[in-house]
């Protein structure tokens, strides 16, 4: 019985560390001074630089799903019931 609990503990410890490592690998390492750097840029009127960098990420599709849209259209079914549906975003929206 002790072996069973020991293996569960070992598997949990290794698995937990492995999944935390995968998150860091996928999301990159974050510098702790990010807030300080952003504050410095804003205080020195460099907000245009921040917006340009965000625009580059947006164009590459790195800020989220690029297929989402806030455009809606009304669709009427055969029975005459109408409802609003979201349309797929077109490239560049």
C-alpha positions in Angstrom: 0.0 0.0 0.0 2.9 2.3 0.8 4.2 1.7 -2.8 0.9 2.9 -4.3 0.9 6.2 -2.3 4.6 6.7 -3.0 4.1 6.3 -6.8 1.1 8.6 -6.7 3.2 11.2 -4.9 6.1 10.8 -7.3 3.9 10.9 -10.4 2.1 14.0 -9.1 5.4 15.8 -8.3 6.9 15.0 -11.7 3.7 15.7 -13.6 3.1 19.0 -11.9 6.6 20.2 -12.6 6.4 19.0 -16.2 3.1 20.8 -16.9 4.4 24.0 -15.3 7.5 23.8 -17.5 5.3 23.3 -20.6 3.4 26.5 -19.8 6.6 28.4 -19.4 7.9 27.0 -22.7 4.7 27.8 -24.6 4.2 31.3 -23.1 7.9 32.4 -22.9 9.8 33.7 -19.9 8.4 37.0 -18.6 10.8 39.6 -17.3 9.7 40.9 -13.9 10.5 44.5 -14.9 7.8 44.6 -17.6 5.6 47.0 -15.6 8.6 49.3 -14.9 9.5 49.4 -18.6 5.9 50.1 -19.6 5.6 52.9 -17.0 8.9 54.4 -18.2 7.7 54.4 -21.8 4.4 56.0 -21.0 6.0 58.6 -18.7 8.4 59.6 -21.5 5.6 59.9 -24.1 6.5 56.7 -26.0 3.0 55.4 -26.2 3.2 55.4 -30.0 6.0 52.9 -29.8 3.8 50.6 -27.7 0.9 50.9 -30.1 3.1 50.2 -33.1 4.5 47.1 -31.4 0.9 45.9 -30.5 -0.1 46.5 -34.1 2.7 44.3 -35.3 1.5 41.5 -33.0 -2.1 42.0 -34.2 -1.1 41.7 -37.8 0.7 38.5 -37.1 -2.3 37.1 -35.3 -0.5 36.8 -31.9 -3.1 38.8 -29.9 -5.9 36.2 -30.1 -8.2 34.5 -32.5 -8.3 36.4 -35.8 -11.5 34.7 -36.9 -13.8 36.4 -34.3 -16.1 39.1 -35.3 -18.6 41.5 -33.7 -20.6 41.8 -37.0 -24.1 40.3 -36.8 -26.8 39.7 -39.4 -30.4 38.6 -39.0 -31.3 35.2 -40.3 -34.8 34.0 -40.9 -35.6 30.3 -40.9 -38.3 28.5 -42.8 -40.9 29.1 -40.1 -40.4 32.8 -40.2 -38.4 33.0 -36.9 -35.5 35.4 -37.1 -32.4 35.6 -34.9 -29.1 37.4 -34.9 -26.0 35.4 -35.7 -22.4 36.4 -35.7 -20.6 36.4 -39.0 -17.0 35.3 -39.5 -14.5 38.1 -39.7 -13.0 38.8 -43.1 -9.3 39.3 -43.4 -8.2 42.7 -42.2 -11.3 43.4 -40.0 
